[in-house]
Amino acid sequence: MITNKRYQTLLMLATTGKPLNKDATEEEKKFYEECKYDYKVMKETAKKHGIKNSIMEIPFEVDF
């Protein structure tokens, strides 16, 4: 299970184009690749609709 904090870190890596850590789990690798693809599609769609500063985020929640 990936924590919200880790999700946010992976999202930041994917949206800035930074590489994933070599010690990442398979679940983290899958999420990272999905984020990269989703971010690319979001940016393309935003551009088509004239949205200049589109962002992708995961709301912060408390982990228990």
C-alpha positions in Angstrom: 0.0 0.0 0.0 1.3 3.4 -0.9 0.8 6.2 1.6 -0.6 9.6 0.5 2.8 11.2 1.1 4.4 8.7 -1.2 1.7 9.2 -3.8 2.4 13.0 -3.7 6.1 12.3 -4.2 5.6 10.0 -7.1 3.2 12.5 -8.7 5.8 15.2 -8.3 8.4 13.0 -9.9 6.1 12.1 -12.8 5.0 15.6 -13.5 8.5 17.1 -13.4 10.0 14.4 -15.6 12.4 13.2 -12.9 13.3 9.5 -12.8 11.8 7.1 -10.4 14.0 5.6 -7.7 15.6 2.3 -8.5 14.3 0.7 -5.3 10.6 1.5 -6.1 8.1 -1.3 -5.7 6.1 -2.6 -8.6 3.0 -0.8 -7.3 5.0 2.5 -7.2 6.3 1.9 -10.7 2.8 1.3 -12.1 1.5 4.5 -10.4 4.4 6.5 -11.7 3.9 5.4 -15.3 0.1 6.0 -15.0 0.8 9.5 -13.7 3.2 10.3 -16.5 0.6 9.3 -19.1 -2.3 11.0 -17.3 -0.2 14.2 -16.9 0.6 14.2 -20.7 -3.1 13.7 -21.6 -4.2 16.4 -19.1 -1.7 18.9 -20.5 -2.8 18.2 -24.1 -6.5 18.5 -23.2 -6.0 21.7 -21.3 -4.1 23.2 -24.2 -7.0 22.3 -26.6 -9.5 24.0 -24.2 -7.3 27.1 -23.7 -6.4 26.4 -20.0 -2.9 27.8 -19.4 -1.9 26.7 -15.9 -3.4 23.3 -15.4 -2.2 21.3 -12.4 -2.5 17.7 -11.2 -2.6 17.1 -7.5 -3.4 14.6 -4.8 -5.2 16.2 -1.8 -3.3 15.8 1.4 -5.0 13.4 3.8 -4.0 12.0 7.1 -2.6 8.5 7.0 -3.5 6.2 9.8 
